[in-house]
Amino acid sequence: MYDAALENVKKFDKKVNEDLLKAIVKTYRLVLSKKDAKHVACGQESELATVKKNFIIKKLGFTDSDKADKAIEEVCAEMKTDKFKSRATFYYLLTLKLDRVDVFV
């Protein structure tokens, strides 16, 4: 699971913070193992609201709603070439954008 996540993250971040990625994969191992939950659907507002509520606000402790929305929008744009957006990569990129690496590492 980690190796696949690492290869995917490398498409978006050439200097991968492997400690961060390992922590995200470990924390979300169960979610990432489920076929219907291992990807983020940027085209579904309800999915993005869930990412914001459960990951950004609850896990990362980030409460600036406008900046959270902007970060989600930016990650969706960065990953637009991936039909299936890996949740591990999505969370990794959000964590970096919102400068919350210390939550995991």
Protein Blocks (a to p, Z undefined) as FASTA:
>chain_A
ZZmmmmmmmmmombacfklmmmmmmmmmmmmmpmklmpccfklmklmmmmmmmmmmmmno
pabfklmmmmmmmmmmmmmmpmbacfklmmmmmmmmnopmlmmZZ
